[in-house]
């Protein structure tokens, strides 16, 4: 069962999520976080259809909808991290570290 540890940045919150995919249409998610917004998301998001989430209209995906409803930060990287986790759990990608590195200047 793949696991994602997502550190969101300056807010200091971390999300730990696991996903279990019987098949791509039924990927179960378990989300834990010290972020109060993602605790609400964990209560609302339990199972997704990987094909719908990954290849459908983004505005119709359950992950994007639930995260938009409960997280006030459009730049939060957690939704993308959850999508990458679902992709791996559904057998549609191999596990690989993903990162976003923000530096104070172009020369850093």
N, C-alpha and C positions, 0 to 999 in steps of 0.2 A: 504494500500500500504506500504510494508516494506521499511525501510530506513537503510542505513549503513553509519556510520561515521567512516572513516578509517584514523587514524593518523599514518603516515609512519615512524616516528622515528626522527633520528638526522637531517634530511633535514628540518623538521618543517612544512611540507606541510600536508594539510588535504584534503581528498576527501569525499564529501557528495553525496551519490547516492540513488536513489529510483528506484524501479522496480514494474511493474504492469503486471501481467500475466493473459491474457484472458484464455489461456490454455498453457500447457508446451511448445508448439511449437512456441508460440509468446509472449515472455517476453520483454516488452518495458523498456529501461533503460534511466534514466536521470542522468547525472553526472555533478557535479559542483566541482571546485577545485581552490585553489590558486597556484597549481603547473602548470607551463606552459606546461609540457609534458601531463598532464592529461586533460588540456583544449583541446589539439589536439585529444586526445582519445575520449573525449566527443563529438567532432564534427564527429568522424568516427564510433561511436558505439551507435546505437539507438535501435536495436531489435535483440534478439538472440533466438535460439531454445534450450531450457533448456536440453533436452535429448542429443542433439548433444554436447553441451558444457560440460555436466557433465559425460556422459557415453561413449563418443567417444574418439578417439585418441586426446590427449592433443595438439599435434602439429597442429591439424586441427581445433581446437576451435577458433571461432572468437575473443573471449576475449583475449586469449593468443596471437593470431596473431597481433591484433591491439596494445596491450600493448607492445609486443616485438618490433614492428615497431617504436613506439613513446617514449618509456621510456628506458633510457640508463642503468637502474639499475636492474640487474637480481634478486636482493634480495628484491625488493619492494613488500610489502605485499598486495598492492591494487588489483592485479588480483585475488588473492585468496578471498579477501573480496567481490569482484564483483561476483565471482562464488557462494559464500555462499548466497549472496543476491538473485541471480537468482534462486537458489535452493528453498529458502523460498517463493519467489513470484510465483513459479510454483507449489507450494503445495507439494513439495517433501521432505521438512524438516520443522521442527518447528523453529521459531526464537529463537536464543540463542546467548549470548555474546561469541565471540571468541577472544582470545588474544595470543600474543607472548610476553613473558617477557624476556628480555636480562639482565643478571646481570654481573657485572664486574668479579666475581669469583665464583667458585662452592660453596663456603662457605657463600656467601652473602644471 
